[in-house]
Amino acid sequence: MNRATRRALPVILILVLAAGTVLAQGVDEKKTTLMELVISALETHELIDIADSEIRRAQADKKLARSAIMPRVNLDGAYTFYGQETSIELSPGEEFVIQPSQDWSWNANLRQTLFYGLRPWRARDIAKLNYDIAKLDKRTTINDLTLEVAAAFLSARAAEESVEVRRVALEQIEGQLKVAERRFEVGETSIADVARWRSEVAGAKQAYVVAKGDAKFAQNSLARLVGMAEIGTLERLGPVPTPPGDVDALTTTAFEDRWEMKTLYHQMEAAGLFVKLEKGAFLPELEATAQYFQQKASFPSQGWASLMFNLKVPIYQGGVVKANVAKAREDLRQVELLEQTLRRSIANQVDSAYIGYEAADAALDAARERTKAATEAYRQVERAYRVGETSAVALLDATTEAIDAETTHIIARAQREFQAISLRHAIGLFPLPDLDYSDFDANTEE
C-alpha cells in the first residue's frame, strides 16, 4: 500500500470519535439540551393550554356550586301610569290613595336556602374534587409530554450521530477507492477490487444522503413539538438514573404514585357524592325569604317588611328521583370497575418498561463489545491488506462491520436512555429528575 494509505487513519477510530463529537465544527456553538426543549414544550404546547383551561373551568364550577348555598338578594322596581287617580274617602277630609295616576313601587328580597336535601353542599364538594382532578390531569399531561419530547430528542440525537458516522465513513471509503485505483495503475490489484470500492462509495453516498434526510426530518419534528423555530445542535444526554427495586416493588410504587391512580380515587369519591346528591331529592326543602316593600300609594301601607318560611315535602315525583339515583349508582360502579383496568394497564406499563430497560442496558453493553471487536478486527485486516496478505473484500467487510457496529452503538445508547426515562414515567416519577416542574404545575390562583 502506498503512502496515502499509510497516512489514512483507521476508519473505526474516527467513527468512535465521531460519536462523541457530533457536528462539532464550531467550538463555541451553543448546544440545546433536552431540559431546554422540555421547558419550551411545556410553555408552548397546546396540551398544556388545554389542561390549564380545564383547571379554570373547574374553578368556575367551584364558584358556581358555592353560589348555590349563598343567599340571594334581589332589588325590583316599577313605575306605572294610570288614566286617573283612585282614592277611598273614609270621612270628610280623610282619604287614602290606592291608585295614584303615577305610581311607583320597589322591594328588596333576601332568599336563603336553609335545607335542600344537602344537595348544594354535595355539589360544592363534587366541584372541589373535580378541581383537584383537573390539576392531577395537568400533571399527567406534563409527564406524558415530557416523555414524548424525550423520545423525539433521542431520536433526533441518534440521527445526528448517524449522519456524522456516515460522513466519516464516506470520506474514508473514498480514500480507499483512490488507493485501489493507484494500486491498479501499478498492477498491484485487479480491476475487480476497484469496482468493489466504487460500488461501496456509491452505497456510502446513498446512506449518507438518507441519514441526512432522516436527521433533518427528526429535528424538524422535534422543533414543531417543542415550539421552537430552530434547534441547532443537540447536547448529548448523560445516563438517566433509574429507580431501585425489582418489578414487583416498582409496580407497588406505581400504584401509589401514578397521577392517574390519584385521579381515579378522586373520581370515585365524586361519584359516591353524586349518589348522595341524587338521594337528597327525597328530602324536604326549606327556604327563608325576607322582604321589604315600599310604594307611593298609602293604602294599605306605603311600606312594610315580611319574613316567610317555605317548606316543600316531596311525596311522589313519578319515579324520576329513583331513576336518577340508579343511574348515579351505575356511574359509581363503572368508576370502581375502571380501577381494575387502570391497575392492569399500569402493571403492564411497568413490566414492559422494566423489561425494556434491562434489554436496552444489555444491548448497550453488547454494542460496546461489538464496537471494540470491530475496532480490533479492522486494525488486523487493515494491516494485512497493507502488506498484501488479504483482499479488498475482507477490508471492505471489516469497514462495513465497523460502520454497523458504531451505528448500533448509537441506537443502543439512545434506546437505553429512553427506556430509563420510560421506567421513571411508568412508576410515577418525574421523567427527568433534574427538571423543576413547580412553575408548570402551578395553577391559576382562586
Secondary structure as GFF3:
##gff-version 3
##sequence-region A 1 446
A	DSSP	alpha_helix	3	7	.	.	.	ID=ss1
A	DSSP	alpha_helix	11	20	.	.	.	ID=ss2
A	DSSP	alpha_helix	34	44	.	.	.	ID=ss3
A	DSSP	alpha_helix	46	67	.	.	.	ID=ss4
A	DSSP	beta_strand	72	81	.	.	.	ID=ss5
A	DSSP	beta_strand	86	91	.	.	.	ID=ss6
A	DSSP	beta_strand	94	99	.	.	.	ID=ss7
A	DSSP	beta_strand	102	116	.	.	.	ID=ss8
A	DSSP	alpha_helix	119	185	.	.	.	ID=ss9
A	DSSP	alpha_helix	191	226	.	.	.	ID=ss10
A	DSSP	alpha_helix	247	257	.	.	.	ID=ss11
A	DSSP	alpha_helix	259	279	.	.	.	ID=ss12
A	DSSP	three_ten_helix	280	282	.	.	.	ID=ss13
A	DSSP	beta_strand	285	295	.	.	.	ID=ss14
A	DSSP	beta_strand	303	312	.	.	.	ID=ss15
A	DSSP	alpha_helix	320	386	.	.	.	ID=ss16
A	DSSP	alpha_helix	392	426	.	.	.	ID=ss17
A	DSSP	alpha_helix	438	441	.	.	.	ID=ss18
###
